[in-house]
């Protein structure tokens, strides 16, 4: 079932590796116009090459999801936006005594605040067009289940569930 997403424009922040990369490639295979931003320009080059070789190109952009102005600029520059697939994430490893306040703040900035910012930037445009979809990647390691040495990761993913 190819081209199920033909005509859809999808933004996948943090698309250079992991789940973001897999999602960007899968969405492009289904015919979507995929915008794939990340802070890792070197990995965006390989993503673009892989997608192009497969015959399903993606459009890459440099984006630091901790930069609110950059998020606003990128989303504002897109001609349309049908789907926002928020999947930026950082996994801090450690128990509470291993997690400094800087670790806590960084984890929340990447895992929660970036989603808040992208939603705030994308939602008005979606509403003006009559709708759209926002997908926020959480984890079973959250309010669903605790995992050893994932104190801040689980907490941020519980926050993502609440945000969603």
Order of alpha helices (4+ residues) and beta strands (2+ residues): beta-alpha-beta-alpha-beta-alpha-beta-alpha-alpha-beta-alpha
